[in-house]
Amino acid sequence: MRLTRRSTLAAALATGLPLGFPGLADAQASGQVVVGTWGGDYGDLLASNIDKPILAPKGIEVLQDVGPQDPRKTKLIAERASRRGSMDVCCLSDVDMFTLAQQGVFEPIEEGRIPNLAKAIPSLKRPYSAPHIYSAKVILYNPAKVTTAPQSYADLWDPKYRGRVGLVDILHLQNMEAASLAAGGTEHDYEPGKKKLMELRSLDVKIYPSNEALAAALKSEEVWLTIMWLARGFMWKKSGIPVEHAVPSEGATSICFEMSVPKNARNRAGALAYLDAALDARAQTAFADRMGYAPTVTDAQLPPELARQISLTPEQQAKLRTPDYEYIAKNQVALIDFWNKEFKR
């Protein structure tokens, strides 16, 4: 039986349940859900661990709107005045999600309508999104060339590594934050990092246009050290690239990939069901095993060896830093200008 708006209202009145009652919302979750997301392994894992095993049996058909995140952001902004948007669920990184949330694009997240959200790590929760997967920014190094594991971001500035440090261009903000921490600053102000980056430039640091290009440089041993997400290092190591990771003494910084529901989503109930399924412990464990991203929910139990490779120790977790989203949003244009016009030139 199809629940119409009128029959839903009648059911709520007859049972005395509030319209936002989770059980009633779940009963309405059906139909087609369009998810704006990335392709590749991420899209495949969504399909094989969320879309098909959890949502298809509930009558929810998932369509992936695959593409890079910048066009996805542009689409959300262009459609925000429309009554019906083209996406029911939007996947973005934490920094981009914060920026768009400030423009009033997303529905507030109500924990009562997403049961699995109660199990999420508190520090990863946002009022406008659900945390899907996360990792930490660490130092990756070639153990055959760097025989003593780095202890600090500042170790990358050691002259003995001249010409052997590589950075990826697309992580310009993350690199600037790391440089600031190496200079004794904080994640709330990248200014100390500017001078530090210019020092690294004088040590012949190499800049690569993509993660894939950096991976090739690590594999060929053109570079020995870099700053990268732990999850990415896990995947590279599995593919045969000679890297180990070191958590910097300054404290690792988190990266979280999140999911939100646009205010003009066509299928809100289905979108909320999707967010709940994404936080299911089974799906979270599958992402950890394939991509190396740690679960965002506390009931996802990883095999000990996998947990050792992709998770932080309790002591490292206690020092985990969260990006200052507000600082980045206010200063992003100026920071990118410095990176492109002064550091890279």
Secondary structure as the mmCIF struct_conf table of DSSP 4:
data_model
#
loop_
_struct_conf.conf_type_id
_struct_conf.id
_struct_conf.beg_label_comp_id
_struct_conf.beg_label_asym_id
_struct_conf.beg_label_seq_id
_struct_conf.end_label_comp_id
_struct_conf.end_label_asym_id
_struct_conf.end_label_seq_id
HELX_RH_AL_P HELX_RH_AL_P1 ARG A 5 THR A 15
TURN_TY1_P TURN_TY1_P1 GLY A 16 GLY A 16
TURN_TY1_P TURN_TY1_P2 LEU A 19 GLY A 20
HELX_RH_AL_P HELX_RH_AL_P2 PRO A 22 GLN A 28
STRN STRN1 GLY A 31 THR A 37
HELX_RH_AL_P HELX_RH_AL_P3 GLY A 40 LEU A 46
HELX_RH_PI_P HELX_RH_PI_P1 ALA A 47 LEU A 55
HELX_RH_3T_P HELX_RH_3T_P1 ALA A 56 LYS A 58
TURN_TY1_P TURN_TY1_P3 GLY A 59 GLY A 59
STRN STRN2 ILE A 60 VAL A 66
HELX_RH_AL_P HELX_RH_AL_P4 GLN A 69 GLU A 79
TURN_TY1_P TURN_TY1_P4 ARG A 80 ALA A 81
BEND BEND1 SER A 82 ARG A 84
BEND BEND2 SER A 86 SER A 86
BEND BEND3 ASP A 88 ASP A 88
STRN STRN3 VAL A 89 SER A 93
HELX_RH_AL_P HELX_RH_AL_P5 ASP A 94 ALA A 101
TURN_TY1_P TURN_TY1_P5 GLN A 102 GLY A 104
STRN STRN4 PHE A 106 PHE A 106
HELX_LH_PP_P HELX_LH_PP_P1 GLU A 107 ILE A 109
HELX_RH_3T_P HELX_RH_3T_P2 GLU A 111 ARG A 113
HELX_RH_3T_P HELX_RH_3T_P3 PRO A 115 LYS A 119
STRN STRN5 ALA A 120 ALA A 120
HELX_RH_3T_P HELX_RH_3T_P4 PRO A 122 LEU A 124
STRN STRN6 ARG A 126 ARG A 126
TURN_TY1_P TURN_TY1_P6 PRO A 127 TYR A 128
STRN STRN7 SER A 129 SER A 129
STRN STRN8 ALA A 130 TYR A 141
TURN_TY1_P TURN_TY1_P7 PRO A 143 LYS A 145
BEND BEND4 THR A 148 THR A 148
BEND BEND5 SER A 152 SER A 152
HELX_RH_3T_P HELX_RH_3T_P5 TYR A 153 TRP A 157
HELX_RH_3T_P HELX_RH_3T_P6 PRO A 159 TYR A 161
TURN_TY1_P TURN_TY1_P8 ARG A 162 GLY A 163
STRN STRN9 VAL A 165 VAL A 168
HELX_RH_3T_P HELX_RH_3T_P7 ASP A 169 LEU A 171
HELX_RH_AL_P HELX_RH_AL_P6 HIS A 172 ALA A 182
TURN_TY1_P TURN_TY1_P9 ALA A 183 GLY A 184
STRN STRN10 THR A 186 THR A 186
TURN_TY1_P TURN_TY1_P10 GLU A 187 HIS A 188
STRN STRN11 ASP A 189 ASP A 189
HELX_RH_AL_P HELX_RH_AL_P7 GLU A 191 SER A 202
TURN_TY1_P TURN_TY1_P11 LEU A 203 ASP A 204
STRN STRN12 LYS A 206 TYR A 208
BEND BEND6 PRO A 209 SER A 210
HELX_RH_AL_P HELX_RH_AL_P8 ASN A 211 LYS A 219
TURN_TY1_P TURN_TY1_P12 SER A 220 GLU A 221
BEND BEND7 GLU A 222 GLU A 222
STRN STRN13 LEU A 225 TRP A 229
HELX_RH_AL_P HELX_RH_AL_P9 LEU A 230 LYS A 238
TURN_TY1_P TURN_TY1_P13 SER A 239 GLY A 240
STRN STRN14 GLU A 244 ALA A 246
TURN_TY1_P TURN_TY1_P14 SER A 249 GLU A 250
STRN STRN15 THR A 253 SER A 260
STRN STRN16 PRO A 262 PRO A 262
TURN_TY1_P TURN_TY1_P15 LYS A 263 ASN A 264
BEND BEND8 ARG A 266 ARG A 266
HELX_RH_AL_P HELX_RH_AL_P10 ARG A 268 ALA A 278
TURN_TY1_P TURN_TY1_P16 LEU A 279 LEU A 279
HELX_RH_AL_P HELX_RH_AL_P11 ALA A 281 MET A 291
HELX_LH_PP_P HELX_LH_PP_P2 TYR A 293 TYR A 293
STRN STRN17 ALA A 294 PRO A 295
BEND BEND9 THR A 296 THR A 296
STRN STRN18 VAL A 297 VAL A 297
TURN_TY1_P TURN_TY1_P17 THR A 298 ASP A 299
HELX_LH_PP_P HELX_LH_PP_P3 GLN A 301 PRO A 303
HELX_RH_AL_P HELX_RH_AL_P12 PRO A 304 ILE A 310
BEND BEND10 SER A 311 SER A 311
HELX_RH_AL_P HELX_RH_AL_P13 PRO A 314 ALA A 318
TURN_TY1_P TURN_TY1_P18 LYS A 319 LYS A 319
STRN STRN19 ARG A 321 ARG A 321
HELX_RH_AL_P HELX_RH_AL_P14 TYR A 325 PHE A 338
HELX_RH_PI_P HELX_RH_PI_P2 TRP A 339 PHE A 343
#
